[in-house]
Amino acid sequence: MNSNSVHQLAFIAGFKLLAEHVLMNNEAYYPGLEGVIAGETEISTVDGGLIYRGYPIEELAEKSTFLEVAFLLLNNKLPNQEFLADFQSILSESAVVPEPVLNFLTEIPLHSSGMDSLRTGIGALAHFDSQVDESTKDANLAKAVRLLAQIPILIANRYRITKGMKTVPPNPELSFAANILYMITGKDPSALHEKAMDVSLILYAEHEFNASTFTARVITSTMSDMHSAITGAVGALKGPLHGGANERVLEVLQEVGTADNAEAWVRDAFAEKRRIMGFGHRVYKEGDPRAVILRKYCQELAEETGNQEMEKIADTIEELVRSEKGLPPNLDWPSARLYYYLGLDVELYTPLFVASRIVGWAAHVIEQAENNRLIRPRSRYTGMEKQPYKIMSDR
Ligand SMILES: CC(C)(COP(=O)(O)OP(=O)(O)OC[C@H]1O[C@@H](n2cnc3c(N)ncnc32)[C@H](O)[C@@H]1OP(=O)(O)O)[C@@H](O)C(=O)NCCC(=O)NCCS
């Protein structure tokens, strides 16, 4: 085949691909909005690695704390000592959940999942927030900080209630990451556990127009309020194709059980065309940079806690899924075992994602409100042609 024919074929293939996405009236349609630029943001980009407000996550994970990153995402600059101390003290003062919301956590059925109780708990917090319907930047920032402080309490209290344990109040002396672990387990974490949790929170904090953030922006675009946007975002995050994947990942690792079973398990999954949770990504086709960072902490913690077998299972699955399907792991793949090595129960994993992503969601709510245009796309109609109406006796 000469080079002219190759060009012709490439042109036809490209045209066919384009034609699949074009409606009769020349309107583009991309299922799942894949590849569509649906808005502008200054908060983060996934082009050339994941970058928060101009800082690559590799550097933030190594040198910053989650609170510094939260401040950066919300305020568009890294805090100096004074700003960080102020931020920390406002956060400590805001770590109060009204009594009726605490009571609600004890009264809902024990089988309600962590994500369901968290979603309704955040919705309930709105009733007690004096600025609930204020959408100025200052009010939105104040509400974001309150939610950041309150969400860990909702998560930890609900968890301990379901286990029949007494709840543990936050300790203002501890870092954000250490405090979450303390409120859940009732024990001060080691420096390594605190750092591992902190890094996971940094990596979960923000990810441009993912499904839950987009949900938050759509809700904000109707001029609704911060609590409504965050409540909706929690609902979107719960699904297994999004945040819910981290809980499914642990179930897989436990089901496989030993490294010797791993290959057979993966081959069965391939044969049955099952989706392997924790692999693949809509945007990162070459690999999720967050997964690379967290893997290092998994290995260190597995060593410390005697969980090397789980690391071997994970490595075998990862190698096979990558080599045979070309799918690299996403952040949920290492974060599930990281949380397991930290001694955390699986029902906490997606709620912990919320404890961090609240910052990214809130930053997007503020950005959307500042420069708002109602998000209201069109759909492609595939239903019935116009037809004559049938009166009841003729149906
Ligand atoms: C995240 C995800 C929804 C992105 O998918 P997407 O961009 O919509 O890609 P598609 O669903 O169109 O998948 C493309 C192909 O890869 C396959 N694929 C994608 N992820 C897969 C997975 N985790 N396991 C097995 N196959 C997978 C699909 O079956 C499809 O194959 P096909 O073309 O033969 O049908 C998808 O990778 C997934 O379901 N992953 C598992 C859930 C997960 O880990 N979510 C957390 C994301 S951070």
The ligand as an SDF file (V2000), in Angstrom:
LIG
                    3D

 48 50  0  0  0  0  0  0  0  0999 V2000
  -13.3770    4.2660   35.4140 C   0  0  0  0  0  0  0  0  0  0  0  0
  -14.0990    3.7120   34.1980 C   0  0  0  0  0  0  0  0  0  0  0  0
  -15.6190    3.8370   34.4050 C   0  0  0  0  0  0  0  0  0  0  0  0
  -13.6850    4.5660   32.9920 C   0  0  0  0  0  0  0  0  0  0  0  0
  -14.1390    3.9290   31.8980 O   0  0  0  0  0  0  0  0  0  0  0  0
  -14.4560    4.5620   30.4620 P   0  0  0  0  0  0  0  0  0  0  0  0
  -13.5370    5.6270   30.0900 O   0  0  0  0  0  0  0  0  0  0  0  0
  -15.8950    4.8930   30.4360 O   0  0  0  0  0  0  0  0  0  0  0  0
  -14.0770    3.3400   29.6010 O   0  0  0  0  0  0  0  0  0  0  0  0
  -15.0870    2.2400   29.1230 P   0  0  0  0  0  0  0  0  0  0  0  0
  -16.0520    1.8750   30.2060 O   0  0  0  0  0  0  0  0  0  0  0  0
  -15.6430    2.7140   27.8240 O   0  0  0  0  0  0  0  0  0  0  0  0
  -14.0930    1.0170   28.8870 O   0  0  0  0  0  0  0  0  0  0  0  0
  -13.2750    0.8790   27.7420 C   0  0  0  0  0  0  0  0  0  0  0  0
  -12.9230   -0.5960   27.6070 C   0  0  0  0  0  0  0  0  0  0  0  0
  -12.0780   -0.9730   28.6860 O   0  0  0  0  0  0  0  0  0  0  0  0
  -12.7310   -1.9720   29.4810 C   0  0  0  0  0  0  0  0  0  0  0  0
  -12.5140   -1.6360   30.8810 N   0  0  0  0  0  0  0  0  0  0  0  0
  -12.4280   -0.4040   31.4090 C   0  0  0  0  0  0  0  0  0  0  0  0
  -12.2160   -0.4930   32.7160 N   0  0  0  0  0  0  0  0  0  0  0  0
  -12.1610   -1.7940   33.0090 C   0  0  0  0  0  0  0  0  0  0  0  0
  -11.9610   -2.5080   34.2020 C   0  0  0  0  0  0  0  0  0  0  0  0
  -11.7640   -1.8770   35.3460 N   0  0  0  0  0  0  0  0  0  0  0  0
  -11.9370   -3.8530   34.1510 N   0  0  0  0  0  0  0  0  0  0  0  0
  -12.1210   -4.5070   32.9930 C   0  0  0  0  0  0  0  0  0  0  0  0
  -12.3220   -3.8650   31.8220 N   0  0  0  0  0  0  0  0  0  0  0  0
  -12.3460   -2.5390   31.8340 C   0  0  0  0  0  0  0  0  0  0  0  0
  -14.1980   -1.8840   29.1370 C   0  0  0  0  0  0  0  0  0  0  0  0
  -14.8700   -3.1030   29.3600 O   0  0  0  0  0  0  0  0  0  0  0  0
  -14.1380   -1.5180   27.6860 C   0  0  0  0  0  0  0  0  0  0  0  0
  -13.8380   -2.6550   26.9490 O   0  0  0  0  0  0  0  0  0  0  0  0
  -14.5750   -2.9430   25.5310 P   0  0  0  0  0  0  0  0  0  0  0  0
  -14.1850   -1.7640   24.6660 O   0  0  0  0  0  0  0  0  0  0  0  0
  -14.0100   -4.2510   25.1090 O   0  0  0  0  0  0  0  0  0  0  0  0
  -16.0260   -2.9590   25.8550 O   0  0  0  0  0  0  0  0  0  0  0  0
  -13.7190    2.2350   33.9660 C   0  0  0  0  0  0  0  0  0  0  0  0
  -12.3420    2.1180   33.7150 O   0  0  0  0  0  0  0  0  0  0  0  0
  -14.1500    1.3480   35.1380 C   0  0  0  0  0  0  0  0  0  0  0  0
  -15.2960    0.9030   35.1950 O   0  0  0  0  0  0  0  0  0  0  0  0
  -13.2120    1.0670   36.0940 N   0  0  0  0  0  0  0  0  0  0  0  0
  -13.5620    0.3110   37.2590 C   0  0  0  0  0  0  0  0  0  0  0  0
  -14.1820    1.2120   38.3130 C   0  0  0  0  0  0  0  0  0  0  0  0
  -13.1640    2.0990   38.9690 C   0  0  0  0  0  0  0  0  0  0  0  0
  -12.0860    1.6700   39.3300 O   0  0  0  0  0  0  0  0  0  0  0  0
  -13.5700    3.3430   39.1730 N   0  0  0  0  0  0  0  0  0  0  0  0
  -12.7280    4.3480   39.7970 C   0  0  0  0  0  0  0  0  0  0  0  0
  -12.2950    5.3650   38.8010 C   0  0  0  0  0  0  0  0  0  0  0  0
  -11.1320    6.4920   39.4800 S   0  0  0  0  0  0  0  0  0  0  0  0
  1  2  1  0
  2  3  1  0
  2  4  1  0
  2 36  1  0
  4  5  1  0
  5  6  1  0
  6  7  2  0
  6  8  1  0
  6  9  1  0
  9 10  1  0
 10 11  2  0
 10 12  1  0
 10 13  1  0
 13 14  1  0
 14 15  1  0
 15 16  1  0
 15 30  1  0
 16 17  1  0
 17 18  1  0
 17 28  1  0
 18 19  1  0
 18 27  1  0
 19 20  2  0
 20 21  1  0
 21 22  1  0
 21 27  2  0
 22 23  1  0
 22 24  2  0
 24 25  1  0
 25 26  2  0
 26 27  1  0
 28 29  1  0
 28 30  1  0
 30 31  1  0
 31 32  1  0
 32 33  2  0
 32 34  1  0
 32 35  1  0
 36 37  1  0
 36 38  1  0
 38 39  2  0
 38 40  1  0
 40 41  1  0
 41 42  1  0
 42 43  1  0
 43 44  2  0
 43 45  1  0
 45 46  1  0
 46 47  1  0
 47 48  1  0
M  END
$$$$
